[in-house]
Amino acid sequence: SSDLVTFTPRYTEQPTATLGAPFSSKGKIQVCDPTLPHGLLQVEVDNGTGQGVPGVRILVTWPDNNQDAFYTGLMPDFGPGYADFVMSPQVTYSVRAGESGQEVQGLSISTCVSGSSTYPGGWKITFGQ
């Protein structure tokens, strides 16, 4: 008879979204950081206790029925609730977290000023429950 070795994964507590509560916008901050990609739209999604939530679908839409969906938690260095998207010049975007969350509209590349020069900046949007 052969001895079977069973592996039991250790359970680790993961932050999860509060069931039934849609995500709403908690704020929008202009980001001016020349080391970041131009037009970077950073999204942070937190649950009711302020913990970042991985696996939340972020939907970005722009005119002519264009859209892109991506998920939080794919860049753990930035935290479990983080996701980002690079905006194109001269385009205005809307962004939503989750299936029925509040939409943040009117997002486009911002103009940042550094001394006598300007460069394209971005936004950081925080969603919470």
N, CA, C and O atoms as a GROMACS GRO file, in nm:
protein
  516
    1SER      N    1   0.084  -0.120   0.000
    1SER     CA    2   0.000   0.000   0.000
    1SER      C    3   0.088   0.125   0.000
    1SER      O    4   0.193   0.128   0.063
    2SER      N    5   0.043   0.225  -0.071
    2SER     CA    6   0.122   0.348  -0.076
    2SER      C    7   0.065   0.450   0.022
    2SER      O    8  -0.056   0.461   0.041
    3ASP      N    9   0.154   0.522   0.081
    3ASP     CA   10   0.112   0.626   0.175
    3ASP      C   11   0.076   0.753   0.098
    3ASP      O   12   0.158   0.805   0.022
    4LEU      N   13  -0.044   0.804   0.117
    4LEU     CA   14  -0.085   0.928   0.052
    4LEU      C   15  -0.051   1.046   0.142
    4LEU      O   16  -0.082   1.047   0.260
    5VAL      N   17   0.013   1.144   0.083
    5VAL     CA   18   0.044   1.265   0.156
    5VAL      C   19  -0.056   1.371   0.114
    5VAL      O   20  -0.067   1.404  -0.004
    6THR      N   21  -0.127   1.424   0.208
    6THR     CA   22  -0.224   1.528   0.174
    6THR      C   23  -0.169   1.662   0.221
    6THR      O   24  -0.110   1.674   0.329
    7PHE      N   25  -0.190   1.762   0.138
    7PHE     CA   26  -0.146   1.896   0.170
    7PHE      C   27  -0.268   1.981   0.203
    7PHE      O   28  -0.361   1.992   0.123
    8THR      N   29  -0.266   2.041   0.320
    8THR     CA   30  -0.376   2.128   0.359
    8THR      C   31  -0.327   2.271   0.354
    8THR      O   32  -0.240   2.309   0.432
    9PRO      N   33  -0.383   2.352   0.263
    9PRO     CA   34  -0.336   2.491   0.256
    9PRO      C   35  -0.372   2.566   0.383
    9PRO      O   36  -0.480   2.547   0.440
   10ARG      N   37  -0.280   2.653   0.428
   10ARG     CA   38  -0.308   2.735   0.545
   10ARG      C   39  -0.403   2.845   0.503
   10ARG      O   40  -0.384   2.907   0.398
   11TYR      N   41  -0.503   2.870   0.583
   11TYR     CA   42  -0.601   2.974   0.551
   11TYR      C   43  -0.546   3.109   0.593
   11TYR      O   44  -0.504   3.126   0.708
   12THR      N   45  -0.546   3.204   0.502
   12THR     CA   46  -0.507   3.340   0.538
   12THR      C   47  -0.624   3.433   0.510
   12THR      O   48  -0.689   3.424   0.406
   13GLU      N   49  -0.648   3.520   0.603
   13GLU     CA   50  -0.760   3.615   0.593
   13GLU      C   51  -0.733   3.715   0.481
   13GLU      O   52  -0.632   3.786   0.484
   14GLN      N   53  -0.822   3.722   0.384
   14GLN     CA   54  -0.811   3.820   0.276
   14GLN      C   55  -0.921   3.924   0.295
   14GLN      O   56  -1.033   3.891   0.332
   15PRO      N   57  -0.887   4.052   0.268
   15PRO     CA   58  -0.994   4.151   0.274
   15PRO      C   59  -1.097   4.122   0.165
   15PRO      O   60  -1.061   4.088   0.052
   16THR      N   61  -1.222   4.136   0.198
   16THR     CA   62  -1.327   4.113   0.099
   16THR      C   63  -1.422   4.231   0.099
   16THR      O   64  -1.428   4.309   0.194
   17ALA      N   65  -1.496   4.242  -0.009
   17ALA     CA   66  -1.593   4.349  -0.021
   17ALA      C   67  -1.712   4.320   0.069
   17ALA      O   68  -1.746   4.204   0.094
   18THR      N   69  -1.775   4.425   0.116
   18THR     CA   70  -1.898   4.413   0.194
   18THR      C   71  -2.010   4.375   0.096
   18THR      O   72  -2.035   4.448   0.000
   19LEU      N   73  -2.076   4.264   0.120
   19LEU     CA   74  -2.176   4.215   0.026
   19LEU      C   75  -2.291   4.314   0.012
   19LEU      O   76  -2.340   4.370   0.110
   20GLY      N   77  -2.330   4.335  -0.111
   20GLY     CA   78  -2.448   4.416  -0.137
   20GLY      C   79  -2.426   4.566  -0.136
   20GLY      O   80  -2.514   4.642  -0.179
   21ALA      N   81  -2.310   4.610  -0.088
   21ALA     CA   82  -2.286   4.754  -0.083
   21ALA      C   83  -2.208   4.797  -0.206
   21ALA      O   84  -2.093   4.755  -0.225
   22PRO      N   85  -2.266   4.881  -0.291
   22PRO     CA   86  -2.193   4.926  -0.410
   22PRO      C   87  -2.080   5.020  -0.371
   22PRO      O   88  -2.084   5.084  -0.266
   23PHE      N   89  -1.981   5.028  -0.456
   23PHE     CA   90  -1.869   5.119  -0.432
   23PHE      C   91  -1.907   5.259  -0.478
   23PHE      O   92  -1.965   5.276  -0.586
   24SER      N   93  -1.874   5.358  -0.398
   24SER     CA   94  -1.898   5.496  -0.439
   24SER      C   95  -1.766   5.572  -0.431
   24SER      O   96  -1.674   5.533  -0.360
   25SER      N   97  -1.760   5.681  -0.505
   25SER     CA   98  -1.638   5.760  -0.509
   25SER      C   99  -1.614   5.829  -0.376
   25SER      O  100  -1.704   5.893  -0.321
   26LYS      N  101  -1.492   5.816  -0.325
   26LYS     CA  102  -1.454   5.883  -0.200
   26LYS      C  103  -1.364   6.002  -0.227
   26LYS      O  104  -1.325   6.073  -0.134
   27GLY      N  105  -1.329   6.023  -0.354
   27GLY     CA  106  -1.245   6.139  -0.381
   27GLY      C  107  -1.164   6.122  -0.507
   27GLY      O  108  -1.140   6.011  -0.555
   28LYS      N  109  -1.122   6.236  -0.560
   28LYS     CA  110  -1.046   6.241  -0.683
   28LYS      C  111  -0.932   6.339  -0.661
   28LYS      O  112  -0.955   6.454  -0.624
   29ILE      N  113  -0.809   6.295  -0.683
   29ILE     CA  114  -0.693   6.379  -0.659
   29ILE      C  115  -0.612   6.388  -0.787
   29ILE      O  116  -0.583   6.286  -0.850
   30GLN      N  117  -0.575   6.510  -0.826
   30GLN     CA  118  -0.487   6.525  -0.940
   30GLN      C  119  -0.347   6.478  -0.900
   30GLN      O  120  -0.297   6.512  -0.793
   31VAL      N  121  -0.286   6.398  -0.988
   31VAL     CA  122  -0.152   6.345  -0.961
   31VAL      C  123  -0.054   6.408  -1.059
   31VAL      O  124  -0.068   6.395  -1.181
   32CYS      N  125   0.045   6.476  -1.004
   32CYS     CA  126   0.151   6.535  -1.085
   32CYS      C  127   0.283   6.472  -1.040
   32CYS      O  128   0.345   6.517  -0.944
   33ASP      N  129   0.325   6.370  -1.110
   33ASP     CA  130   0.448   6.300  -1.078
   33ASP      C  131   0.516   6.264  -1.209
   33ASP      O  132   0.471   6.173  -1.278
   34PRO      N  133   0.625   6.334  -1.244
   34PRO     CA  134   0.688   6.310  -1.374
   34PRO      C  135   0.747   6.171  -1.390
   34PRO      O  136   0.781   6.130  -1.502
   35THR      N  137   0.760   6.097  -1.278
   35THR     CA  138   0.815   5.961  -1.289
   35THR      C  139   0.708   5.859  -1.328
   35THR      O  140   0.740   5.746  -1.365
   36LEU      N  141   0.580   5.900  -1.319
   36LEU     CA  142   0.471   5.808  -1.356
   36LEU      C  143   0.442   5.822  -1.505
   36LEU      O  144   0.474   5.924  -1.566
   37PRO      N  145   0.380   5.719  -1.565
   37PRO     CA  146   0.337   5.732  -1.705
   37PRO      C  147   0.243   5.852  -1.721
   37PRO      O  148   0.159   5.877  -1.634
   38HIS      N  149   0.257   5.924  -1.830
   38HIS     CA  150   0.168   6.038  -1.855
   38HIS      C  151   0.024   5.990  -1.865
   38HIS      O  152  -0.006   5.891  -1.931
   39GLY      N  153  -0.065   6.061  -1.798
   39GLY     CA  154  -0.207   6.027  -1.807
   39GLY      C  155  -0.246   5.904  -1.729
   39GLY      O  156  -0.345   5.839  -1.762
   40LEU      N  157  -0.170   5.871  -1.624
   40LEU     CA  158  -0.201   5.750  -1.547
   40LEU      C  159  -0.324   5.774  -1.459
   40LEU      O  160  -0.328   5.868  -1.379
   41LEU      N  161  -0.423   5.689  -1.474
   41LEU     CA  162  -0.542   5.691  -1.390
   41LEU      C  163  -0.526   5.581  -1.286
   41LEU      O  164  -0.532   5.462  -1.318
   42GLN      N  165  -0.505   5.621  -1.160
   42GLN     CA  166  -0.487   5.525  -1.052
   42GLN      C  167  -0.618   5.508  -0.978
   42GLN      O  168  -0.686   5.606  -0.946
   43VAL      N  169  -0.654   5.384  -0.951
   43VAL     CA  170  -0.779   5.353  -0.882
   43VAL      C  171  -0.748   5.274  -0.757
   43VAL      O  172  -0.670   5.179  -0.759
   44GLU      N  173  -0.809   5.316  -0.646
   44GLU     CA  174  -0.795   5.245  -0.520
   44GLU      C  175  -0.936   5.208  -0.474
   44GLU      O  176  -1.023   5.294  -0.466
   45VAL      N  177  -0.958   5.080  -0.443
   45VAL     CA  178  -1.090   5.034  -0.398
   45VAL      C  179  -1.077   4.976  -0.258
   45VAL      O  180  -1.003   4.881  -0.235
   46ASP      N  181  -1.152   5.035  -0.165
   46ASP     CA  182  -1.148   4.992  -0.025
   46ASP      C  183  -1.286   4.939   0.017
   46ASP      O  184  -1.388   4.980  -0.038
   47ASN      N  185  -1.285   4.848   0.114
   47ASN     CA  186  -1.412   4.800   0.168
   47ASN      C  187  -1.457   4.892   0.281
   47ASN      O  188  -1.398   4.998   0.304
   48GLY      N  189  -1.561   4.851   0.351
   48GLY     CA  190  -1.619   4.935   0.456
   48GLY      C  191  -1.525   4.966   0.570
   48GLY      O  192  -1.546   5.064   0.643
   49THR      N  193  -1.420   4.885   0.589
   49THR     CA  194  -1.325   4.910   0.697
   49THR      C  195  -1.197   4.975   0.647
   49THR      O  196  -1.099   4.988   0.721
   50GLY      N  197  -1.198   5.017   0.520
   50GLY     CA  198  -1.084   5.090   0.467
   50GLY      C  199  -0.969   5.002   0.417
   50GLY      O  200  -0.861   5.052   0.386
   51GLN      N  201  -0.993   4.872   0.408
   51GLN     CA  202  -0.890   4.782   0.354
   51GLN      C  203  -0.904   4.772   0.203
   51GLN      O  204  -1.015   4.768   0.151
   52GLY      N  205  -0.792   4.768   0.132
   52GLY     CA  206  -0.796   4.750  -0.012
   52GLY      C  207  -0.854   4.614  -0.048
   52GLY      O  208  -0.822   4.513   0.016
   53VAL      N  209  -0.938   4.611  -0.150
   53VAL     CA  210  -1.006   4.487  -0.190
   53VAL      C  211  -0.954   4.440  -0.326
   53VAL      O  212  -0.967   4.512  -0.425
   54PRO      N  213  -0.896   4.318  -0.332
   54PRO     CA  214  -0.852   4.265  -0.461
   54PRO      C  215  -0.968   4.205  -0.539
   54PRO      O  216  -1.070   4.169  -0.482
   55GLY      N  217  -0.950   4.196  -0.670
   55GLY     CA  218  -1.047   4.126  -0.754
   55GLY      C  219  -1.171   4.205  -0.788
   55GLY      O  220  -1.270   4.149  -0.835
   56VAL      N  221  -1.168   4.338  -0.766
   56VAL     CA  222  -1.284   4.421  -0.802
   56VAL      C  223  -1.268   4.465  -0.947
   56VAL      O  224  -1.162   4.513  -0.988
   57ARG      N  225  -1.376   4.449  -1.024
   57ARG     CA  226  -1.372   4.487  -1.166
   57ARG      C  227  -1.384   4.638  -1.178
   57ARG      O  228  -1.477   4.699  -1.125
   58ILE      N  229  -1.288   4.696  -1.251
   58ILE     CA  230  -1.290   4.839  -1.279
   58ILE      C  231  -1.326   4.855  -1.426
   58ILE      O  232  -1.262   4.796  -1.513
   59LEU      N  233  -1.428   4.935  -1.453
   59LEU     CA  234  -1.470   4.957  -1.590
   59LEU      C  235  -1.443   5.102  -1.628
   59LEU      O  236  -1.492   5.195  -1.564
   60VAL      N  237  -1.363   5.119  -1.734
   60VAL     CA  238  -1.336   5.252  -1.786
   60VAL      C  239  -1.405   5.262  -1.922
   60VAL      O  240  -1.389   5.175  -2.007
   61THR      N  241  -1.482   5.370  -1.941
   61THR     CA  242  -1.551   5.389  -2.068
   61THR      C  243  -1.514   5.525  -2.125
   61THR      O  244  -1.480   5.617  -2.050
   62TRP      N  245  -1.520   5.537  -2.258
   62TRP     CA  246  -1.497   5.665  -2.325
   62TRP      C  247  -1.579   5.667  -2.452
   62TRP      O  248  -1.631   5.564  -2.494
   63PRO      N  249  -1.592   5.784  -2.516
   63PRO     CA  250  -1.688   5.800  -2.626
   63PRO      C  251  -1.674   5.696  -2.737
   63PRO      O  252  -1.571   5.630  -2.751
   64ASP      N  253  -1.781   5.684  -2.813
   64ASP     CA  254  -1.793   5.588  -2.925
   64ASP      C  255  -1.796   5.444  -2.876
   64ASP      O  256  -1.744   5.353  -2.942
   65ASN      N  257  -1.858   5.423  -2.760
   65ASN     CA  258  -1.879   5.289  -2.706
   65ASN      C  259  -1.750   5.212  -2.678
   65ASN      O  260  -1.749   5.089  -2.685
   66ASN      N  261  -1.643   5.283  -2.645
   66ASN     CA  262  -1.518   5.217  -2.608
   66ASN      C  263  -1.519   5.188  -2.459
   66ASN      O  264  -1.572   5.265  -2.379
   67GLN      N  265  -1.459   5.074  -2.423
   67GLN     CA  266  -1.446   5.044  -2.281
   67GLN      C  267  -1.329   4.948  -2.258
   67GLN      O  268  -1.284   4.878  -2.349
   68ASP      N  269  -1.282   4.947  -2.134
   68ASP     CA  270  -1.177   4.856  -2.094
   68ASP      C  271  -1.207   4.815  -1.950
   68ASP      O  272  -1.240   4.900  -1.867
   69ALA      N  273  -1.194   4.688  -1.920
   69ALA     CA  274  -1.217   4.639  -1.785
   69ALA      C  275  -1.088   4.575  -1.734
   69ALA      O  276  -1.018   4.506  -1.808
   70PHE      N  277  -1.059   4.600  -1.608
   70PHE     CA  278  -0.943   4.539  -1.545
   70PHE      C  279  -0.975   4.524  -1.397
   70PHE      O  280  -1.080   4.568  -1.351
   71TYR      N  281  -0.886   4.463  -1.323
   71TYR     CA  282  -0.917   4.423  -1.186
   71TYR      C  283  -0.813   4.475  -1.087
   71TYR      O  284  -0.695   4.488  -1.119
   72THR      N  285  -0.860   4.504  -0.965
   72THR     CA  286  -0.768   4.542  -0.858
   72THR      C  287  -0.691   4.417  -0.811
   72THR      O  288  -0.734   4.304  -0.832
   73GLY      N  289  -0.579   4.442  -0.748
   73GLY     CA  290  -0.502   4.334  -0.685
   73GLY      C  291  -0.397   4.270  -0.773
   73GLY      O  292  -0.330   4.177  -0.729
   74LEU      N  293  -0.381   4.317  -0.898
   74LEU     CA  294  -0.283   4.256  -0.988
   74LEU      C  295  -0.143   4.315  -0.969
   74LEU      O  296  -0.046   4.263  -1.025
   75MET      N  297  -0.133   4.422  -0.891
   75MET     CA  298  -0.003   4.483  -0.862
   75MET      C  299   0.013   4.492  -0.711
   75MET      O  300  -0.005   4.600  -0.654
   76PRO      N  301   0.046   4.381  -0.647
   76PRO     CA  302   0.048   4.377  -0.500
   76PRO      C  303   0.141   4.481  -0.435
   76PRO      O  304   0.120   4.521  -0.321
   77ASP      N  305   0.244   4.524  -0.508
   77ASP     CA  306   0.335   4.624  -0.451
   77ASP      C  307   0.262   4.753  -0.417
   77ASP      O  308   0.305   4.828  -0.329
   78PHE      N  309   0.151   4.779  -0.486
   78PHE     CA  310   0.076   4.903  -0.465
   78PHE      C  311  -0.042   4.881  -0.371
   78PHE      O  312  -0.118   4.974  -0.344
   79GLY      N  313  -0.058   4.759  -0.322
   79GLY     CA  314  -0.169   4.728  -0.232
   79GLY      C  315  -0.277   4.647  -0.302
   79GLY      O  316  -0.288   4.651  -0.424
   80PRO      N  317  -0.356   4.573  -0.224
   80PRO     CA  318  -0.455   4.480  -0.282
   80PRO      C  319  -0.568   4.548  -0.358
   80PRO      O  320  -0.629   4.486  -0.445
   81GLY      N  321  -0.597   4.675  -0.325
   81GLY     CA  322  -0.710   4.743  -0.388
   81GLY      C  323  -0.670   4.833  -0.503
   81GLY      O  324  -0.750   4.916  -0.548
   82TYR      N  325  -0.547   4.819  -0.552
   82TYR     CA  326  -0.495   4.912  -0.653
   82TYR      C  327  -0.509   4.858  -0.794
   82TYR      O  328  -0.492   4.738  -0.818
   83ALA      N  329  -0.540   4.949  -0.888
   83ALA     CA  330  -0.536   4.917  -1.030
   83ALA      C  331  -0.507   5.048  -1.103
   83ALA      O  332  -0.530   5.156  -1.049
   84ASP      N  333  -0.455   5.039  -1.225
   84ASP     CA  334  -0.436   5.163  -1.300
   84ASP      C  335  -0.460   5.144  -1.449
   84ASP      O  336  -0.471   5.032  -1.499
   85PHE      N  337  -0.467   5.256  -1.519
   85PHE     CA  338  -0.504   5.262  -1.659
   85PHE      C  339  -0.438   5.386  -1.716
   85PHE      O  340  -0.436   5.491  -1.652
   86VAL      N  341  -0.383   5.376  -1.838
   86VAL     CA  342  -0.319   5.492  -1.900
   86VAL      C  343  -0.416   5.557  -1.998
   86VAL      O  344  -0.460   5.496  -2.095
   87MET      N  345  -0.450   5.683  -1.971
   87MET     CA  346  -0.543   5.757  -2.056
   87MET      C  347  -0.472   5.810  -2.180
   87MET      O  348  -0.352   5.835  -2.179
   88SER      N  349  -0.548   5.826  -2.287
   88SER     CA  350  -0.496   5.885  -2.410
   88SER      C  351  -0.525   6.035  -2.411
   88SER      O  352  -0.623   6.080  -2.351
   89PRO      N  353  -0.441   6.113  -2.480
   89PRO     CA  354  -0.467   6.258  -2.488
   89PRO      C  355  -0.599   6.288  -2.558
   89PRO      O  356  -0.643   6.212  -2.644
   90GLN      N  357  -0.661   6.398  -2.520
   90GLN     CA  358  -0.783   6.449  -2.584
   90GLN      C  359  -0.904   6.355  -2.569
   90GLN      O  360  -1.000   6.366  -2.646
   91VAL      N  361  -0.900   6.264  -2.474
   91VAL     CA  362  -1.013   6.174  -2.452
   91VAL      C  363  -1.064   6.194  -2.310
   91VAL      O  364  -0.985   6.209  -2.216
   92THR      N  365  -1.196   6.194  -2.294
   92THR     CA  366  -1.257   6.207  -2.162
   92THR      C  367  -1.317   6.072  -2.121
   92THR      O  368  -1.393   6.011  -2.197
   93TYR      N  369  -1.282   6.028  -2.001
   93TYR     CA  370  -1.318   5.895  -1.953
   93TYR      C  371  -1.414   5.901  -1.836
   93TYR      O  372  -1.425   6.002  -1.766
   94SER      N  373  -1.486   5.788  -1.816
   94SER     CA  374  -1.562   5.764  -1.694
   94SER      C  375  -1.511   5.633  -1.635
   94SER      O  376  -1.470   5.543  -1.708
   95VAL      N  377  -1.513   5.623  -1.502
   95VAL     CA  378  -1.464   5.501  -1.437
   95VAL      C  379  -1.560   5.459  -1.327
   95VAL      O  380  -1.619   5.543  -1.258
   96ARG      N  381  -1.575   5.328  -1.310
   96ARG     CA  382  -1.667   5.271  -1.211
   96ARG      C  383  -1.601   5.149  -1.150
   96ARG      O  384  -1.532   5.074  -1.218
   97ALA      N  385  -1.622   5.130  -1.020
   97ALA     CA  386  -1.571   5.011  -0.951
   97ALA      C  387  -1.687   4.919  -0.918
   97ALA      O  388  -1.787   4.963  -0.861
   98GLY      N  389  -1.675   4.792  -0.955
   98GLY     CA  390  -1.782   4.697  -0.928
   98GLY      C  391  -1.893   4.707  -1.031
   98GLY      O  392  -1.888   4.791  -1.121
   99GLU      N  393  -1.992   4.620  -1.017
   99GLU     CA  394  -2.096   4.610  -1.119
   99GLU      C  395  -2.197   4.723  -1.112
   99GLU      O  396  -2.250   4.766  -1.215
  100SER      N  397  -2.226   4.772  -0.991
  100SER     CA  398  -2.333   4.872  -0.978
  100SER      C  399  -2.283   4.997  -0.906
  100SER      O  400  -2.362   5.072  -0.849
  101GLY      N  401  -2.152   5.019  -0.910
  101GLY     CA  402  -2.097   5.132  -0.836
  101GLY      C  403  -2.122   5.265  -0.902
  101GLY      O  404  -2.167   5.273  -1.017
  102GLN      N  405  -2.093   5.371  -0.827
  102GLN     CA  406  -2.108   5.508  -0.875
  102GLN      C  407  -2.001   5.535  -0.981
  102GLN      O  408  -1.885   5.498  -0.965
  103GLU      N  409  -2.042   5.601  -1.089
  103GLU     CA  410  -1.950   5.634  -1.197
  103GLU      C  411  -1.888   5.771  -1.173
  103GLU      O  412  -1.957   5.867  -1.138
  104VAL      N  413  -1.755   5.779  -1.192
  104VAL     CA  414  -1.687   5.908  -1.187
  104VAL      C  415  -1.664   5.950  -1.331
  104VAL      O  416  -1.600   5.878  -1.408
  105GLN      N  417  -1.716   6.067  -1.368
  105GLN     CA  418  -1.713   6.110  -1.507
  105GLN      C  419  -1.617   6.226  -1.527
  105GLN      O  420  -1.570   6.288  -1.431
  106GLY      N  421  -1.589   6.256  -1.653
  106GLY     CA  422  -1.514   6.376  -1.687
  106GLY      C  423  -1.366   6.368  -1.659
  106GLY      O  424  -1.303   6.469  -1.630
  107LEU      N  425  -1.308   6.248  -1.668
  107LEU     CA  426  -1.165   6.232  -1.641
  107LEU      C  427  -1.086   6.241  -1.771
  107LEU      O  428  -1.114   6.170  -1.868
  108SER      N  429  -0.988   6.329  -1.772
  108SER     CA  430  -0.898   6.336  -1.886
  108SER      C  431  -0.760   6.372  -1.835
  108SER      O  432  -0.744   6.409  -1.718
  109ILE      N  433  -0.661   6.362  -1.921
  109ILE     CA  434  -0.524   6.392  -1.878
  109ILE      C  435  -0.518   6.536  -1.828
  109ILE      O  436  -0.562   6.628  -1.896
  110SER      N  437  -0.462   6.553  -1.710
  110SER     CA  438  -0.453   6.686  -1.652
  110SER      C  439  -0.320   6.750  -1.692
  110SER      O  440  -0.227   6.683  -1.736
  111THR      N  441  -0.314   6.881  -1.676
  111THR     CA  442  -0.190   6.953  -1.707
  111THR      C  443  -0.119   6.987  -1.578
  111THR      O  444  -0.173   7.055  -1.491
  112CYS      N  445   0.004   6.939  -1.566
  112CYS     CA  446   0.085   6.967  -1.449
  112CYS      C  447   0.190   7.071  -1.486
  112CYS      O  448   0.240   7.073  -1.598
  113VAL      N  449   0.223   7.157  -1.390
  113VAL     CA  450   0.320   7.262  -1.414
  113VAL      C  451   0.443   7.235  -1.328
  113VAL      O  452   0.433   7.213  -1.207
  114SER      N  453   0.559   7.237  -1.392
  114SER     CA  454   0.684   7.220  -1.320
  114SER      C  455   0.777   7.334  -1.362
  114SER      O  456   0.834   7.333  -1.471
  115GLY      N  457   0.789   7.431  -1.274
  115GLY     CA  458   0.868   7.548  -1.310
  115GLY      C  459   0.803   7.621  -1.427
  115GLY      O  460   0.689   7.666  -1.417
  116SER      N  461   0.876   7.633  -1.538
  116SER     CA  462   0.821   7.703  -1.655
  116SER      C  463   0.766   7.608  -1.760
  116SER      O  464   0.721   7.651  -1.866
  117SER      N  465   0.768   7.476  -1.730
  117SER     CA  466   0.720   7.379  -1.828
  117SER      C  467   0.597   7.306  -1.776
  117SER      O  468   0.571   7.304  -1.656
  118THR      N  469   0.523   7.247  -1.868
  118THR     CA  470   0.406   7.168  -1.829
  118THR      C  471   0.426   7.026  -1.880
  118THR      O  472   0.499   7.003  -1.975
  119TYR      N  473   0.359   6.932  -1.815
  119TYR     CA  474   0.362   6.793  -1.859
  119TYR      C  475   0.229   6.728  -1.826
  119TYR      O  476   0.156   6.776  -1.739
  120PRO      N  477   0.195   6.617  -1.895
  120PRO     CA  478   0.066   6.552  -1.871
  120PRO      C  479   0.066   6.479  -1.737
  120PRO      O  480   0.157   6.403  -1.706
  121GLY      N  481  -0.037   6.504  -1.661
  121GLY     CA  482  -0.053   6.438  -1.531
  121GLY      C  483  -0.167   6.340  -1.534
  121GLY      O  484  -0.223   6.310  -1.640
  122GLY      N  485  -0.201   6.289  -1.417
  122GLY     CA  486  -0.308   6.190  -1.408
  122GLY      C  487  -0.400   6.217  -1.290
  122GLY      O  488  -0.401   6.327  -1.234
  123TRP      N  489  -0.475   6.114  -1.252
  123TRP     CA  490  -0.571   6.124  -1.141
  123TRP      C  491  -0.560   6.001  -1.054
  123TRP      O  492  -0.524   5.893  -1.100
  124LYS      N  493  -0.591   6.019  -0.928
  124LYS     CA  494  -0.611   5.903  -0.840
  124LYS      C  495  -0.754   5.911  -0.787
  124LYS      O  496  -0.794   6.009  -0.724
  125ILE      N  497  -0.830   5.805  -0.814
  125ILE     CA  498  -0.968   5.796  -0.771
  125ILE      C  499  -0.976   5.690  -0.661
  125ILE      O  500  -0.923   5.580  -0.677
  126THR      N  501  -1.041   5.724  -0.550
  126THR     CA  502  -1.061   5.627  -0.444
  126THR      C  503  -1.210   5.592  -0.436
  126THR      O  504  -1.296   5.679  -0.430
  127PHE      N  505  -1.237   5.462  -0.437
  127PHE     CA  506  -1.373   5.413  -0.418
  127PHE      C  507  -1.379   5.341  -0.284
  127PHE      O  508  -1.283   5.277  -0.242
  128GLY      N  509  -1.493   5.352  -0.217
  128GLY     CA  510  -1.512   5.280  -0.092
  128GLY      C  511  -1.656   5.235  -0.079
  128GLY      O  512  -1.742   5.269  -0.161
  129GLN      N  513  -1.682   5.157   0.026
  129GLN     CA  514  -1.818   5.107   0.048
  129GLN      C  515  -1.880   5.176   0.167
  129GLN      O  516  -1.995   5.148   0.202
   0.00000   0.00000   0.00000
